[in-house]
Amino acid sequence: MLLIFLSSLFVSFGQMGNLKEVVKLHDNNLVEDTSSNDFLQQAYPSYFDMVDDGSKFKGIINIKESVDILTMEKKVGDQTDSNKLKTINVNDYGAKGDGNDDTEAFLKAWKAACSSKGGASMVVPESNTYLLKPIRFSGPCKSKNIIVQILGTIEASNDLSDYKKDGRHWLIFDRVQGLVISGGGTINGNGKIWWENSCKIDKDKPCKDAPTALTFYNSKNLVVKDLNIQDSQQIHLSFEKCVNVQASNLKITAPEKSPNTDGIHVTRSQNIQISNSVIGTGDDCISIVTGSQNVQATDITCGPGHGISIGSLGAKSSEAYVSGITVNRAKLIGTTNGVRIKTWQGGSGTATNITFENIEMENVANPIIIDQNYCDQHKPCKEQKSAVQVKNVIYKSISGTSATEEAIKFDCSEVSPCQGIVLQDIDLKLEGKEGEEEQVKAVCTNVKVSNIGTVSPQCY
Ligand SMILES: *[C@@H]1O[C@H](CO)[C@@H](O)[C@H](O)[C@H]1NC(C)=O
């Protein structure tokens, strides 16, 4: 009660603004972000007519819901004739953006936004850098629409003692619905101190998890767009137990040597659309793990990094289910894998109904790979009697160059061989030797592959 009273008090200090201004702000930012337009034209000169309507996976894809989220932002706009969005500027709640800690101010601003009945636009102003400790932006909120406009830069505290309470998350949105987060600004995880202390960099250090820069947990109807996310402590952007997400126009960057800095991670989430994004980090560009259904990644440019991954799945004898994944129109440049499915031995469950199509590889090691003997630990992994079943995977229109001789590697499980694997119109050549024939090969174990169209190289 006291909290609500205080919050509304703060709101009344905040600047009032109607949605028209907010929308205008939005448009300006979209126009300013020319890099994403360039990226589209350069990477996909010939693909713009191909749109996957998801009809292959009837029953798991709720097309209506996808449409709903597409129109969500418009709906936010439609409601404003009667309901004005309150503008909540973090500076009005005490944030300074001068290199001192602004955590309390952001929390107060969030409370005001979250408790504002008619919806709110929480603004992080331009040309300031706001230093934040770990923050939990909790719902459920009174507001049906919250827009978080990040125009300036948010930077993570690099004092490890700030993360004692929750070492896994820096910025987390928990139980929110109808949130739009955008603005063209930057979220900087300031991860150097974490990378230096990683056991993957310094073998004498214990293996510990580091925070994810931006997490959405247990949330619904989200739009995350027009943001730069950089140098995360570990994963950059994670959707966990989320439903109906549109993530687009994101630029995610970290050094090639930064450990475990996945770009976008999807776990236990459904109806997730990721599009028009450029991701270059030290780990997976996109990783999709257990409990994820109906995930589409479209128009993605990756590199450096470990490529686009489904998995890892089945670690520590766990049960994993992933289905309805489509990666359409991607360009991978200099990554250590292209499109990968990775499972540990000893797991169970299924990874099924997966399509990788219209993918360009440029100097990619392992462009197409299923690795059912994945083992990402110091000790070698023991042979086990079960595996996550990999089934119904289509690779279609994949071309370009491989950095290694093994352009295709299907290392499937002996106990549950891969089923329903299709290669259609595949043209992979060795990097630097594009004119010569037969320099790359497909290494295929415990799998039967159906070839359609021209497939090179082929399994023998
Ligand atoms: C995979 O697709 C097939 C064919 O459309 C469908 O029958 C099956 O239920 C799907 N499997 C899962 C786990 O979604």
The ligand as an SDF file (V2000), in Angstrom:
LIG
                    3D

 14 14  0  0  0  0  0  0  0  0999 V2000
    6.4630  -32.4810  -35.9230 C   0  0  0  0  0  0  0  0  0  0  0  0
    5.7730  -32.3080  -37.1460 O   0  0  0  0  0  0  0  0  0  0  0  0
    4.8740  -33.3770  -37.4400 C   0  0  0  0  0  0  0  0  0  0  0  0
    4.3770  -33.1730  -38.8490 C   0  0  0  0  0  0  0  0  0  0  0  0
    3.8670  -31.9000  -39.0640 O   0  0  0  0  0  0  0  0  0  0  0  0
    3.7640  -33.4010  -36.3830 C   0  0  0  0  0  0  0  0  0  0  0  0
    2.8620  -34.4280  -36.6370 O   0  0  0  0  0  0  0  0  0  0  0  0
    4.4190  -33.5980  -35.0200 C   0  0  0  0  0  0  0  0  0  0  0  0
    3.4350  -33.5050  -34.0100 O   0  0  0  0  0  0  0  0  0  0  0  0
    5.4980  -32.5560  -34.7600 C   0  0  0  0  0  0  0  0  0  0  0  0
    6.2120  -32.9150  -33.5400 N   0  0  0  0  0  0  0  0  0  0  0  0
    6.3320  -32.1100  -32.4900 C   0  0  0  0  0  0  0  0  0  0  0  0
    7.0430  -32.6560  -31.3230 C   0  0  0  0  0  0  0  0  0  0  0  0
    5.9090  -30.9990  -32.4810 O   0  0  0  0  0  0  0  0  0  0  0  0
  1  2  1  0
  1 10  1  0
  2  3  1  0
  3  4  1  0
  3  6  1  0
  4  5  1  0
  6  7  1  0
  6  8  1  0
  8  9  1  0
  8 10  1  0
 10 11  1  0
 11 12  1  0
 12 13  1  0
 12 14  2  0
M  END
$$$$
